[in-house]
Amino acid sequence: MAPVSYQAAANGLLAPVRGRYVLLGNCEVGFALEGHDRSRPLVIDPVLVYSTYLGGMGSGDDAGYAIAMDGEGSAYVTGRTNSADFPIADPPRPAHPPGDDVFVAS
């Protein structure tokens, strides 16, 4: 979905601004906008469809490395964790030597 962009027009109404996402490289995303007045404030709402929190509660280090979506819009995240309280679906994992674990979350 394209971001929702607008700015206040001279008459006080909100004027829509046509925009789209642009891949900038180096894992960065930006915006390309058409026909807006650079002298007026611009609002860009990235249209966040869903979000969540994934990770332990500060007991270790967690990192996500990749994310993918299937045809039904479900997200899958892979990464690593060494958090003792990283959320899992099964009963708590058995004690193991300190180090990282990998995860796939959906």
C-alpha positions in Angstrom: 0.0 0.0 0.0 1.2 3.5 -0.8 1.8 5.9 2.1 -0.9 8.5 2.8 0.6 11.9 2.3 -1.0 15.4 2.7 -0.4 18.9 3.6 -2.5 21.9 4.7 -3.4 24.0 1.7 -3.7 27.8 1.7 -7.5 27.6 2.4 -6.9 25.5 5.5 -8.1 22.2 3.9 -5.9 19.1 3.6 -4.5 18.6 0.2 -3.5 15.0 -0.7 0.0 14.5 -2.0 0.7 11.5 -4.3 3.5 9.4 -3.0 5.2 6.0 -3.1 7.9 4.0 -1.3 11.4 3.9 -2.9 14.1 1.4 -2.2 17.3 3.4 -1.5 19.7 0.5 -1.1 21.7 -0.5 1.9 18.4 -1.8 3.6 16.8 1.7 3.5 13.4 2.8 2.3 12.4 6.3 1.4 9.5 8.2 -0.2 9.0 9.7 -3.6 6.4 12.5 -3.6 4.8 14.4 -6.4 3.6 18.0 -6.5 3.9 19.2 -3.0 4.6 22.7 -1.7 8.1 22.5 0.0 7.3 25.7 2.0 4.4 24.0 3.9 4.6 21.2 6.4 4.1 17.7 4.9 2.6 14.7 6.7 3.5 11.2 5.5 1.6 8.3 7.2 3.4 5.0 6.2 0.1 3.0 6.6 1.2 0.5 9.2 -1.1 -2.4 8.7 0.0 -4.4 11.7 2.8 -4.6 14.2 3.9 -6.6 17.3 6.7 -6.9 19.8 9.0 -9.9 19.6 11.8 -10.5 22.0 12.8 -11.2 25.6 12.2 -8.7 28.4 15.7 -7.4 28.6 17.4 -10.6 29.8 19.5 -11.0 26.7 20.2 -9.9 23.2 17.7 -10.6 20.3 18.2 -9.9 16.6 15.9 -10.4 13.6 17.7 -11.2 10.4 15.0 -11.7 7.8 11.3 -11.2 7.3 8.9 -12.6 4.7 5.2 -12.7 4.0 3.1 -15.4 2.5 0.2 -14.9 0.1 -2.3 -14.5 3.0 -0.4 -11.7 4.6 1.2 -13.7 7.5 4.7 -12.6 8.5 7.6 -14.9 9.3 10.7 -13.6 11.1 14.0 -15.4 11.5 16.8 -14.4 13.9 18.8 -15.3 17.0 18.4 -14.8 20.7 20.2 -15.5 23.9 17.3 -14.2 26.1 16.3 -16.7 28.7 12.7 -15.3 28.5 12.3 -15.2 24.7 8.6 -16.1 24.1 8.1 -19.7 22.8 5.0 -21.7 22.1 6.1 -24.9 23.9 7.0 -25.4 27.5 10.3 -23.6 28.6 13.3 -25.0 26.9 15.7 -27.1 29.0 18.8 -25.4 30.5 21.7 -25.3 28.0 25.1 -23.7 27.9 25.1 -20.0 27.4 25.0 -18.9 23.8 22.6 -18.0 21.0 19.6 -19.9 19.8 18.0 -19.4 16.4 14.2 -18.7 16.0 11.5 -18.6 13.3 8.4 -16.7 14.5 5.1 -16.3 12.7 
